Each structure stands twice: as structure tokens, then as C-alpha cells.
Amino acid sequence: MTTKVAIIQARPAYYDLAASVDKALALIKEAADSGARLVTLGETWLPGYPVWLDVCPNMGLWDHAPTKEVYYRLHQNSVTVPGAEVAQFCELARQREIVIVLSVNERVDKAPGHGTLYNALLTINERGEVANHHRKLMPTYTERIVWGHGDGAGLNAVDTVAGRVGGLICWEHWMPLARQAMHDTGEQIHIAVYPTVNDHRHQTASRHYAFEGRCFVLAAGSIVRASDLPTELALRSDIKPDDLVQRGGSAIIAPDGRYMAEPVFDKEAMLYAELDLTETVKELMSLDVTGHYSRPDVFGFEVRRDRRS
């Protein structure tokens, strides 16, 4: 079985949810018109990754009014699941019979957790259903200022028209047990979303994941300029408005770790690849971390896949 996939590496309309939705829908249609059966974008593309956590030194001051204002804007422009914005992507997936893997800032409006934001990854299948809903297990470093802790409910892969699809978010690719949990689900295509798939850590983690899991990896990053960021927060002195604070770096990787689409940095781009899913079986001959390399007589492993309330 072969399937064509696409990564959209683009600038969101930063913290403008409606405009970002419109742009994403248009770009997904373009990818579908080019024959892609699965399409993805970078980390929390809706409505934009909070990269100001990394480049605005005063954002972490206690009771800092500008940071509260920025958080409020992020909160108001985040999506609910289910919700009106997600429904638009579900309808597009159903109409085009494609799979959309969408990374979002998710807002929880109902108690418990009233008002909490999560870094979420949604897998929407060709029937227009949210087939999997994963929340980032551990927000990284300063991300804990804006996002709550996720849970194991979304550590799943799902069968789709494009193949069996799963995904993890950024530094989850350095969590050995999260990787093993996903390998155990039998992924053929793994979505790895990042702010930037930088040219050392994230590229290495993505290629390692492909080799370890014997699966294809779509490593998706985004493009954001310093001028896109909220004006309430001052940038570091070494950053100019035209500088890129998210550089893309998206790439598509085969189960043996080779690049099928080389990393693209510093520009908006659409990456495509034709995946031969038989490779995911052929590579198991030498390494299968869920089978003949798993040694269940030595190791025990349990995953709690319930949604935290």
C-alpha cells in the first residue's frame, strides 16, 4: 500500500484564530488537490506556538500585567474540542476523504479544569471524526506557565485511509516510555510536531523515532517572525523584528531513518512524500521493539490510558 502525505510549513495568523483557521483550510485544500491523503502542520499551529516564552525575558515576572494580557489573548483564541473550529476541519476531511492531524492550543471551558489550556494533537479521519485526541504529557520548561499536564488517553494510533497514524508532541520524543507506548500501538505513520524541527536535537529525535519504531515520521515545524509576537512583551535585545523565531525544519523520514523529504528551513513550504507502507513491515525483520526485541519475560510495562478529570 502506498499513500501520499504532506506537511504544511507556514506562518499562522498569530493569535487570530479565525484568520489562522481560514489559512489552514486553504492550505490543506491545496495539499489535497495535489493528492495528499494525510496532511499535518506544526506544534499548536492554531493559533500559534507561545514562542514568546523563549524570546521575551520579562514574560515570567510574577503578576506581570503584559503577560496576563497575552495569556488572555491566547486563551480567547484557543479551540475547544469539540467546537466550531474543529468542526470545520472535520467537514473538510470528510469532503476530501483525507486525514488531518492538527496541533492546537485547546481550551477547556467546563469544570473540572475550567479555563485550563492544553497542548493538544487531534487526528481527524477521512470520515470527519476526531479519531484521537492527545494532550501533551509534560509541557517543557516555561511551557508549564501556559499549559496543563496531559494524560495517557491519547497515546493511541488509529486506522485511517492513509494507514495507521499516531503522534507525539515535541519533547515527548525524549520520553522513553511515551515512545514505547506509541510503538506498542502499531504505528505506520507517526506525526512529530515541533515549534521548529531544529537541526540537531529535533532532527535527531525524529530520525531515531523512525528507526526505533519502524515507522514513517512526519516532523512538522512552523514559521514565525519576531514581528508576529504580541507587542506587549519586549523581545531580547539580540532579536530584530524580521528575525525568524520559528524556522520550520520540517522533514519526512523513512523507517530506516533516511530522509524522504530533506529538512526545509527559513521559508514557508509544502513537503510531500509517497510512502510505501510495506517498508514498516520489512524493517521489523531486524528490529521490533514491540515483538522479538521487547523481552516481556524481563520487562513489564503498563500505560494508563484514561482521561484525567
HUBELNOR-V860897 format. One record per pair of residues at least 6 apart in sequence whose C-alpha atoms are under 7 Angstrom apart, sorted by sequence separation. I is the first residue (numbers start at 1). J is the second residue. D is the distance in whole Angstrom. If there is no record, write none. Layout:
# HUBELNOR-V860897
i->I j->J d->D
i->I j->J d->D
This chain:
# HUBELNOR-V860897
i->13 j->19 d->6
i->43 j->49 d->6
i->53 j->59 d->7
i->79 j->85 d->7
i->93 j->99 d->6
i->108 j->114 d->6
i->109 j->115 d->5
i->124 j->130 d->4
i->125 j->131 d->6
i->158 j->164 d->5
i->159 j->165 d->6
i->172 j->178 d->7
i->173 j->179 d->6
i->197 j->203 d->6
i->210 j->216 d->6
i->253 j->259 d->5
i->254 j->260 d->6
i->287 j->293 d->6
i->13 j->20 d->5
i->93 j->100 d->7
i->108 j->115 d->5
i->123 j->130 d->6
i->124 j->131 d->6
i->157 j->164 d->6
i->158 j->165 d->5
i->210 j->217 d->6
i->252 j->259 d->6
i->253 j->260 d->5
i->12 j->20 d->5
i->59 j->67 d->6
i->107 j->115 d->6
i->108 j->116 d->5
i->122 j->130 d->7
i->123 j->131 d->6
i->139 j->147 d->7
i->157 j->165 d->5
i->158 j->166 d->7
i->252 j->260 d->5
i->253 j->261 d->7
i->107 j->116 d->6
i->108 j->117 d->6
i->123 j->132 d->5
i->157 j->166 d->4
i->252 j->261 d->5
i->107 j->117 d->5
i->122 j->132 d->6
i->123 j->133 d->7
i->139 j->149 d->7
i->156 j->166 d->6
i->251 j->261 d->5
i->252 j->262 d->7
i->261 j->271 d->7
i->28 j->39 d->7
i->106 j->117 d->5
i->107 j->118 d->7
i->122 j->133 d->5
i->138 j->149 d->5
i->206 j->217 d->7
i->251 j->262 d->5
i->105 j->117 d->7
i->106 j->118 d->5
i->121 j->133 d->6
i->122 j->134 d->6
i->137 j->149 d->5
i->138 j->150 d->7
i->251 j->263 d->4
i->261 j->273 d->7
i->105 j->118 d->6
i->106 j->119 d->6
i->120 j->133 d->7
i->121 j->134 d->5
i->136 j->149 d->7
i->137 j->150 d->4
i->206 j->219 d->7
i->250 j->263 d->5
i->251 j->264 d->7
i->260 j->273 d->7
i->105 j->119 d->5
i->106 j->120 d->6
i->120 j->134 d->6
i->121 j->135 d->6
i->136 j->150 d->5
i->137 j->151 d->6
i->226 j->240 d->7
i->227 j->241 d->5
i->249 j->263 d->5
i->250 j->264 d->6
i->104 j->119 d->6
i->105 j->120 d->6
i->120 j->135 d->4
i->135 j->150 d->5
i->226 j->241 d->5
i->227 j->242 d->6
i->249 j->264 d->5
i->104 j->120 d->5
i->119 j->135 d->6
i->120 j->136 d->6
i->135 j->151 d->6
i->225 j->241 d->7
i->226 j->242 d->6
i->248 j->264 d->7
i->249 j->265 d->5
i->103 j->120 d->6
i->104 j->121 d->6
i->118 j->135 d->6
i->119 j->136 d->5
i->225 j->242 d->6
i->226 j->243 d->6
i->248 j->265 d->5
i->103 j->121 d->4
i->225 j->243 d->6
i->226 j->244 d->6
i->247 j->265 d->6
i->248 j->266 d->6
i->102 j->121 d->6
i->103 j->122 d->6
i->134 j->153 d->7
i->135 j->154 d->7
i->225 j->244 d->4
i->226 j->245 d->6
i->247 j->266 d->5
i->101 j->121 d->7
i->102 j->122 d->5
i->134 j->154 d->4
i->224 j->244 d->6
i->225 j->245 d->6
i->101 j->122 d->6
i->102 j->123 d->7
i->133 j->154 d->5
i->134 j->155 d->7
i->166 j->187 d->6
i->224 j->245 d->6
i->225 j->246 d->7
i->101 j->123 d->5
i->132 j->154 d->6
i->165 j->187 d->6
i->170 j->192 d->7
i->197 j->219 d->7
i->224 j->246 d->5
i->100 j->123 d->6
i->101 j->124 d->6
i->164 j->187 d->5
i->165 j->188 d->6
i->166 j->189 d->7
i->167 j->190 d->5
i->168 j->191 d->7
i->169 j->192 d->6
i->170 j->193 d->6
i->197 j->220 d->7
i->223 j->246 d->5
i->100 j->124 d->5
i->164 j->188 d->5
i->165 j->189 d->5
i->166 j->190 d->5
i->167 j->191 d->4
i->168 j->192 d->5
i->169 j->193 d->5
i->170 j->194 d->5
i->197 j->221 d->5
i->222 j->246 d->6
i->223 j->247 d->5
i->255 j->279 d->7
i->6 j->31 d->7
i->99 j->124 d->6
i->100 j->125 d->7
i->163 j->188 d->6
i->164 j->189 d->6
i->165 j->190 d->6
i->166 j->191 d->6
i->167 j->192 d->6
i->168 j->193 d->7
i->169 j->194 d->7
i->190 j->215 d->7
i->192 j->217 d->7
i->196 j->221 d->5
i->222 j->247 d->7
i->223 j->248 d->5
i->255 j->280 d->6
i->20 j->46 d->6
i->79 j->105 d->6
i->80 j->106 d->6
i->99 j->125 d->5
i->155 j->181 d->7
i->156 j->182 d->6
i->163 j->189 d->7
i->189 j->215 d->6
i->190 j->216 d->6
i->191 j->217 d->6
i->192 j->218 d->6
i->193 j->219 d->6
i->194 j->220 d->6
i->195 j->221 d->5
i->196 j->222 d->6
i->222 j->248 d->5
i->20 j->47 d->6
i->78 j->105 d->5
i->79 j->106 d->5
i->80 j->107 d->5
i->98 j->125 d->7
i->99 j->126 d->5
i->131 j->158 d->7
i->155 j->182 d->6
i->188 j->215 d->5
i->189 j->216 d->5
i->190 j->217 d->5
i->191 j->218 d->5
i->192 j->219 d->5
i->193 j->220 d->5
i->194 j->221 d->5
i->195 j->222 d->6
i->221 j->248 d->4
i->256 j->283 d->7
i->78 j->106 d->6
i->79 j->107 d->6
i->80 j->108 d->6
i->98 j->126 d->5
i->119 j->147 d->6
i->157 j->185 d->6
i->187 j->215 d->6
i->188 j->216 d->6
i->189 j->217 d->6
i->190 j->218 d->6
i->191 j->219 d->6
i->192 j->220 d->6
i->193 j->221 d->6
i->221 j->249 d->6
i->255 j->283 d->7
i->17 j->46 d->6
i->78 j->107 d->6
i->97 j->126 d->4
i->117 j->146 d->7
i->118 j->147 d->5
i->156 j->185 d->6
i->157 j->186 d->7
i->221 j->250 d->5
i->6 j->36 d->6
i->17 j->47 d->5
i->47 j->77 d->6
i->97 j->127 d->7
i->117 j->147 d->5
i->118 j->148 d->5
i->157 j->187 d->6
i->183 j->213 d->6
i->220 j->250 d->5
i->4 j->35 d->7
i->5 j->36 d->5
i->16 j->47 d->6
i->47 j->78 d->6
i->117 j->148 d->6
i->219 j->250 d->5
i->220 j->251 d->7
i->4 j->36 d->5
i->5 j->37 d->6
i->6 j->38 d->6
i->7 j->39 d->6
i->8 j->40 d->6
i->9 j->41 d->6
i->15 j->47 d->5
i->46 j->78 d->7
i->75 j->107 d->7
i->93 j->125 d->7
i->94 j->126 d->5
i->116 j->148 d->6
i->173 j->205 d->6
i->219 j->251 d->5
i->4 j->37 d->6
i->5 j->38 d->5
i->6 j->39 d->5
i->7 j->40 d->5
i->8 j->41 d->5
i->9 j->42 d->7
i->12 j->45 d->6
i->14 j->47 d->6
i->15 j->48 d->6
i->93 j->126 d->5
i->94 j->127 d->5
i->136 j->169 d->6
i->218 j->251 d->6
i->219 j->252 d->6
i->3 j->37 d->7
i->4 j->38 d->7
i->5 j->39 d->6
i->6 j->40 d->7
i->7 j->41 d->6
i->14 j->48 d->5
i->90 j->124 d->6
i->93 j->127 d->7
i->94 j->128 d->4
i->126 j->160 d->7
i->218 j->252 d->5
i->12 j->47 d->7
i->93 j->128 d->5
i->125 j->160 d->6
i->126 j->161 d->7
i->217 j->252 d->6
i->218 j->253 d->6
i->12 j->48 d->6
i->217 j->253 d->5
i->91 j->128 d->6
i->216 j->253 d->6
i->217 j->254 d->7
i->90 j->128 d->4
i->216 j->254 d->5
i->90 j->129 d->6
i->215 j->254 d->7
i->216 j->255 d->5
i->215 j->255 d->5
i->214 j->255 d->4
i->214 j->256 d->7
i->210 j->253 d->7
i->210 j->254 d->6
i->211 j->255 d->5
i->223 j->267 d->7
i->210 j->255 d->5
i->211 j->256 d->5
i->223 j->268 d->7
i->207 j->253 d->6
i->210 j->256 d->7
i->211 j->257 d->5
i->210 j->257 d->6
i->208 j->257 d->7
i->196 j->246 d->5
i->207 j->257 d->5
i->195 j->246 d->6
i->196 j->247 d->6
i->197 j->248 d->6
i->198 j->249 d->6
i->196 j->248 d->5
i->197 j->249 d->5
i->196 j->249 d->6
i->197 j->250 d->6
i->46 j->103 d->7
i->47 j->104 d->7
i->15 j->73 d->7
i->45 j->103 d->6
i->46 j->104 d->5
i->47 j->105 d->7
i->15 j->74 d->6
i->44 j->103 d->5
i->45 j->104 d->6
i->46 j->105 d->6
i->17 j->77 d->5
i->38 j->98 d->6
i->39 j->99 d->6
i->40 j->100 d->6
i->43 j->103 d->5
i->44 j->104 d->4
i->16 j->77 d->6
i->17 j->78 d->7
i->37 j->98 d->5
i->38 j->99 d->5
i->39 j->100 d->5
i->40 j->101 d->5
i->41 j->102 d->6
i->42 j->103 d->7
i->44 j->105 d->5
i->15 j->77 d->6
i->37 j->99 d->6
i->38 j->100 d->6
i->39 j->101 d->6
i->40 j->102 d->6
i->41 j->103 d->7
i->99 j->162 d->7
i->215 j->280 d->5
i->214 j->280 d->5
i->214 j->283 d->6
i->214 j->284 d->6
i->44 j->119 d->7
i->53 j->142 d->6
i->188 j->277 d->7
i->188 j->280 d->6
i->184 j->290 d->6
i->183 j->290 d->7
i->181 j->303 d->7
i->38 j->162 d->6
i->37 j->162 d->6
i->49 j->195 d->7
i->43 j->193 d->5
i->155 j->305 d->7
i->42 j->193 d->5
i->43 j->194 d->5
i->42 j->194 d->6
i->43 j->195 d->5
i->152 j->304 d->6
i->153 j->305 d->4
i->42 j->195 d->6
i->152 j->305 d->4
i->153 j->306 d->5
i->152 j->306 d->6
i->153 j->307 d->5
i->152 j->307 d->7
i->151 j->307 d->6
i->151 j->308 d->6
i->3 j->162 d->6
i->70 j->230 d->7
i->66 j->232 d->5
i->66 j->233 d->6
i->59 j->233 d->7
i->52 j->229 d->7
i->56 j->233 d->6
i->42 j->220 d->5
i->43 j->221 d->7
i->56 j->234 d->6
i->57 j->235 d->7
i->41 j->220 d->6
i->42 j->221 d->4
i->56 j->235 d->5
i->57 j->236 d->6
i->41 j->221 d->7
i->42 j->222 d->5
i->55 j->235 d->6
i->56 j->236 d->6
i->55 j->236 d->6
i->112 j->309 d->6
i->9 j->220 d->7
i->11 j->222 d->6
i->9 j->221 d->6
i->10 j->222 d->5
i->11 j->223 d->5
i->7 j->220 d->6
i->9 j->222 d->5
i->10 j->223 d->5
i->11 j->224 d->5
i->9 j->223 d->7
i->14 j->228 d->6
i->9 j->248 d->6
i->9 j->250 d->7
i->10 j->268 d->5
i->9 j->268 d->5
i->10 j->269 d->7
i->9 j->269 d->5
i->8 j->269 d->6
i->9 j->270 d->6
i->8 j->270 d->5
i->7 j->270 d->6
i->8 j->271 d->7
i->6 j->270 d->7
i->7 j->271 d->5
i->6 j->271 d->5
i->7 j->272 d->7
i->6 j->272 d->5
i->5 j->272 d->6
i->6 j->273 d->7
i->4 j->272 d->7
i->5 j->273 d->6
i->4 j->273 d->6
i->5 j->274 d->6
i->4 j->274 d->4
i->3 j->274 d->6
i->4 j->275 d->6
i->2 j->274 d->7
i->3 j->275 d->5
i->2 j->275 d->5
i->3 j->276 d->7
i->2 j->276 d->4
i->1 j->276 d->6
i->2 j->277 d->6
i->1 j->277 d->6
i->1 j->278 d->7
